[in-house]
Amino acid sequence: MMLSQIARDQGIRYFLISFTDLFGVQRSKLVPAESIDQMATNGAGFAGFAAWLDMTPADPDMLAIPDADSLIQLPWQPDVAWMPADLHTVTGQPIEQAPRVVLKRVLRQAEELGYRIRTGVECEYFLLNAEGEQISDSRDRQSKPCYDQQSLMRRYDVIREICDAMLSLGWGAYQNDHEDGNGQFEMNWMYADALVTADRHAFFKYMVKAIAEKHGLRATFMPKPFAHLTGNGCHTHLSIWDIAGTENLFDDPQGELGLSKLGYQFIAGVLNSAEALCAIVNPTVNSYKRINAAVTTSGATWSPNTASYSGNNRTHTIRIPDTGRFEFRLPDGAANPYLLPAALSAAGLDGIVEQRDPGVRRDNNSYTDPLPVDQVKALPGNLLDALRCLESDQVLRRSLGESCITAYLKLKHQEWHQYSACVTPWELETTLDC
């Protein structure tokens, strides 16, 4: 069915044709329904230099071809529909470093091996006042606020509207909670094929911010907005299925913790590239104030600090909470919705192909009983160290593509240099009298 017909049937007046750049910023054009069929066929034109894609003003326009099968009508503004798009050159070639294009490339690699990858994400965020200066609820002050009923229900209007939206969209939303930081929340919906989850993840971040603004608040997914509070994670659950999607190939009742040999090989691949993965799933300077944080007001950071795996133990990079899946606890709220599953899948698939061994399971409390450095790898201490690890990691370079890695590293090094040139209040306070 033509999109213009869908617009007439569903009362849609405008379409947001949207793509996500390498820094996770969503870029869009608002297209009236009268023009949508032409845009769906030919694409909406964008200047590549205007986004974080490592392009120049001399490059020709790129065209965003919307994925009509992934159309989402805005529940809070139903006369508008959102469609994720893939970027192409004017001659029809894909923009190789575009994150959604990168994810689709990695998923094709999985399909060639006979696998279908499914993921779920747990997106944490803070609700702040409209200016973004402090948490929005002055009464939310407990040192251990996680699951606090009173604080959760004081934000019922916002949480309900977001959850109702997910229910109406058929995502299978199933729980909402107050998280471990004051003013912090998490909302969960059902896992799905990796591309579907990535599109929903991108839309979820937009939706949460838009509905928060509607209520006079500001939502942030920033990894560590407050030094004394738990940061925003984006824990990712992953399983591999057969191509038909009927058999979970990670599920093995006879396997340790109910996980198959294939699952452990995948985990081994993730751990093998863990330091390089940080550059993508912990993509900002601020990210390293979450994974290397001091003890928070609640008593724990809930983020990993070593490249290790465990059973139902939340102090490690990988947790196996149940049969047939694992949880990747490293990513934070700034992670790109498309590059996150692309990089995670690429590393894991390499573990399968190379038949890697993850080593012994670690069941220690990494916060209070850390293992010596000769037994477990530490995670990078800052973005620069992570970028250097990514530069030398051939697994991600090969799977994500030279264009993606080269562009990403160039732009992220520029960001690091900009940060390094800043004189911070801490520097003034501690060295002004030298």
ABEGO torsion letter per residue (X at the ends): XBAAAAAAAAGBABBBBBBBBAAGBBBBBBBBAAAAAAAAAAEBBBBAAABBAGBBAABBBBBBBBBAAABBBBAABAABBBBBBBBBBAAGBBBAABAAAAAAAAAAAAAAAGBBBBBBBBBBBBBBBAAGABBABAABABABABGBAAAAAAAAAAAAAAAAAAAAAGAGBABBBBBABBGBBBBBBBBBBAAAAAAAAAAAAAAAAAAAAAAGBBBBABABABAABBBBBBBBBBBBBBAAGABBAABBAABBGGBBAAAAAAAAAAAAAAAAAAAAABABAAAAAAAABBBBAAGBAGBBABBBBBBBBAABABBBABBGBBBBAABBAABBAAAAAAAAAAAAAAAAAAGBBAEBBBABBAAABBBBAAABBBBBABAAAAAAAAAABAAAAAAAEAAAAAAAAAAAAAAAAAAAABBBAAAAAAAAAX
